[in-house]
Amino acid sequence: MPECIIIGGGVIGMMTARALHLSGMEVLLLERGPLGGESSWAGGGIISPLYPWRYQDSVNRLAQHSKMLYPDLVSCLHDESGVDCELINSGLLVVDRYDRELALNWSKLWSENVQSLTDRQGLLSVEPALAKEIEQALWMPDVMQVRNPNIIKALRGSFDRLNIAYREHASVQDIVVHSGRVKGVCVGDEELGADRVIVAGGAWSAGLIDAVRHIDVEPVKGQMIMFKGEPDLVKRIVLSDGHYIIPRRDGRVLAGSTLEKTGFDKTTSEVAQKILREIAVSLVPVLASLPVERQWAGLRPGTENGVPYVCAIDDVEGLYLHAGHYRNGIVLGPASVQLMTELVLGKETFCDASPYKVAALH
Ligand SMILES: Cc1cc2nc3c(=O)[nH]c(=O)nc-3n(C[C@H](O)[C@H](O)[C@H](O)COP(=O)(O)OP(=O)(O)OC[C@H]3O[C@@H](n4cnc5c(N)ncnc54)[C@H](O)[C@@H]3O)c2cc1C
């Protein structure tokens, strides 16, 4: 019998399983579909919240710690799996006009590098492909990105290499609780026992844990398109009014994303494609000549303020919740996983864990 069952094989569940395994715990991860097939695959992989100055300290604390952990994490994953997660320091240009003061204050408070660029020459030296109408921007040279589908491949490779137990196409129907203690989970007719269960079901987490505790995680659809281009046509991540473009190393450029509260529906629309394309071209006109190779949608695990749940469920011994990372699961992941691991192992936590509790978020 495993010591801990993790429900959900997105980046949050997979990284949690790997971290607990490395700490010596016997784990079993259960995933309803293929590993990493949901939000974690669909995301953009920017290693920073968009407009971090608009978030609470609790989000920034995890983001900053994760940024420090990422280089080592991708290097270990590369050793274990042979997969390159394409961690690139592409920087982020924020071209919105209204956030300047807030951003500069935030950068001082968090010792982050944010520069205000106010002349065209400065802008072009950072991103030569930028539209000529753009005359000022905030430049964050230290923002990195990863290619999130590669993170999933690397984590899968790591599971196989390290013999971390997982089952795909294993949908958990119920969490078994007796006398205030978790006993395991039900998958079809099978009851699988474990003294600890971690719910990492992304946008589906509320449905999984609702019988025990009500939480406010809900799906927020994000549509994305991908242009097929040549390497170095665009170099920087560019953000404007909540929409962004992300240039990948092989020349592909992602443009995203929509924010839609339409339940668990993952269909894409021509209207969204048109809007995302127009916005992307308005930022970097050279994209107008490129074909849109692909369009997709993912369901973010949305919470009201973007603060994830990383906590034990108080009145059910052995039950934990690790979900609700909303738009920031890739950036917050490594730090959030460290915190969850420390909670499960009963260790001192690297930061104050109270903002991530269920009660704190209600
Ligand atoms: C368009 C888009 C762009 C994004 N861009 C970024 C970005 O640039 N940077 C960033 O940091 N974040 C980004 N995100 C957010 C990020 O992708 C998510 O926060 C993160 O992937 C959440 O990971 P997760 O493991 O919690 O959820 P998921 O990846 O959704 O994984 C949850 C898993 O649980 C499984 N599951 C559910 N119910 C059950 C069950 N009953 N039994 C077994 N398994 C179950 C699901 O099948 C799923 O695979 C973006 C998201 C989208 C959609």
PDBQT file of the ligand as one rigid body, heavy atoms in Angstrom, charges set to zero:
ROOT
HETATM    1  C1  LIG A 401      -4.133  29.132 -21.959  1.00  0.00    +0.000 C 
HETATM    2  C2  LIG A 401      -3.388  28.992 -20.666  1.00  0.00    +0.000 A 
HETATM    3  C3  LIG A 401      -2.197  29.702 -20.496  1.00  0.00    +0.000 A 
HETATM    4  C4  LIG A 401      -1.471  29.575 -19.309  1.00  0.00    +0.000 A 
HETATM    5  N1  LIG A 401      -0.270  30.203 -19.185  1.00  0.00    +0.000 NA
HETATM    6  C5  LIG A 401       0.464  30.055 -18.047  1.00  0.00    +0.000 A 
HETATM    7  C6  LIG A 401       1.752  30.650 -17.938  1.00  0.00    +0.000 A 
HETATM    8  O1  LIG A 401       2.254  31.279 -18.878  1.00  0.00    +0.000 OA
HETATM    9  N2  LIG A 401       2.430  30.518 -16.753  1.00  0.00    +0.000 N 
HETATM   10  C7  LIG A 401       1.902  29.816 -15.697  1.00  0.00    +0.000 A 
HETATM   11  O2  LIG A 401       2.536  29.756 -14.651  1.00  0.00    +0.000 OA
HETATM   12  N3  LIG A 401       0.684  29.218 -15.795  1.00  0.00    +0.000 NA
HETATM   13  C8  LIG A 401      -0.035  29.314 -16.942  1.00  0.00    +0.000 A 
HETATM   14  N4  LIG A 401      -1.271  28.722 -17.046  1.00  0.00    +0.000 N 
HETATM   15  C9  LIG A 401      -1.844  28.084 -15.853  1.00  0.00    +0.000 C 
HETATM   16  C10 LIG A 401      -1.277  26.708 -15.618  1.00  0.00    +0.000 C 
HETATM   17  O3  LIG A 401      -1.285  25.978 -16.807  1.00  0.00    +0.000 OA
HETATM   18  C11 LIG A 401      -2.122  26.022 -14.536  1.00  0.00    +0.000 C 
HETATM   19  O4  LIG A 401      -2.197  26.815 -13.378  1.00  0.00    +0.000 OA
HETATM   20  C12 LIG A 401      -1.503  24.671 -14.149  1.00  0.00    +0.000 C 
HETATM   21  O5  LIG A 401      -1.313  23.879 -15.290  1.00  0.00    +0.000 OA
HETATM   22  C13 LIG A 401      -2.380  23.929 -13.159  1.00  0.00    +0.000 C 
HETATM   23  O6  LIG A 401      -1.821  22.661 -12.969  1.00  0.00    +0.000 OA
HETATM   24  P1  LIG A 401      -2.641  21.517 -12.252  1.00  0.00    +0.000 P 
HETATM   25  O7  LIG A 401      -1.764  20.336 -12.182  1.00  0.00    +0.000 OA
HETATM   26  O8  LIG A 401      -3.225  22.057 -10.994  1.00  0.00    +0.000 OA
HETATM   27  O9  LIG A 401      -3.897  21.289 -13.224  1.00  0.00    +0.000 OA
HETATM   28  P2  LIG A 401      -4.060  20.365 -14.520  1.00  0.00    +0.000 P 
HETATM   29  O10 LIG A 401      -2.894  20.460 -15.423  1.00  0.00    +0.000 OA
HETATM   30  O11 LIG A 401      -5.384  20.684 -15.113  1.00  0.00    +0.000 OA
HETATM   31  O12 LIG A 401      -4.030  18.912 -13.922  1.00  0.00    +0.000 OA
HETATM   32  C14 LIG A 401      -5.071  18.385 -13.138  1.00  0.00    +0.000 C 
HETATM   33  C15 LIG A 401      -5.203  16.916 -13.511  1.00  0.00    +0.000 C 
HETATM   34  O13 LIG A 401      -6.096  16.280 -12.624  1.00  0.00    +0.000 OA
HETATM   35  C16 LIG A 401      -6.762  15.282 -13.352  1.00  0.00    +0.000 C 
HETATM   36  N5  LIG A 401      -7.979  14.874 -12.663  1.00  0.00    +0.000 N 
HETATM   37  C17 LIG A 401      -9.077  15.622 -12.436  1.00  0.00    +0.000 A 
HETATM   38  N6  LIG A 401     -10.009  14.904 -11.803  1.00  0.00    +0.000 NA
HETATM   39  C18 LIG A 401      -9.487  13.666 -11.609  1.00  0.00    +0.000 A 
HETATM   40  C19 LIG A 401      -9.986  12.466 -11.023  1.00  0.00    +0.000 A 
HETATM   41  N7  LIG A 401     -11.229  12.402 -10.513  1.00  0.00    +0.000 N 
HETATM   42  N8  LIG A 401      -9.185  11.384 -10.994  1.00  0.00    +0.000 NA
HETATM   43  C20 LIG A 401      -7.920  11.419 -11.507  1.00  0.00    +0.000 A 
HETATM   44  N9  LIG A 401      -7.413  12.531 -12.102  1.00  0.00    +0.000 NA
HETATM   45  C21 LIG A 401      -8.188  13.646 -12.142  1.00  0.00    +0.000 A 
HETATM   46  C22 LIG A 401      -7.037  15.938 -14.693  1.00  0.00    +0.000 C 
HETATM   47  O14 LIG A 401      -7.318  14.989 -15.705  1.00  0.00    +0.000 OA
HETATM   48  C23 LIG A 401      -5.774  16.739 -14.911  1.00  0.00    +0.000 C 
HETATM   49  O15 LIG A 401      -4.828  16.066 -15.729  1.00  0.00    +0.000 OA
HETATM   50  C24 LIG A 401      -1.995  28.781 -18.240  1.00  0.00    +0.000 A 
HETATM   51  C25 LIG A 401      -3.165  28.054 -18.433  1.00  0.00    +0.000 A 
HETATM   52  C26 LIG A 401      -3.850  28.149 -19.635  1.00  0.00    +0.000 A 
HETATM   53  C27 LIG A 401      -5.103  27.329 -19.821  1.00  0.00    +0.000 C 
ENDROOT
TORSDOF 0
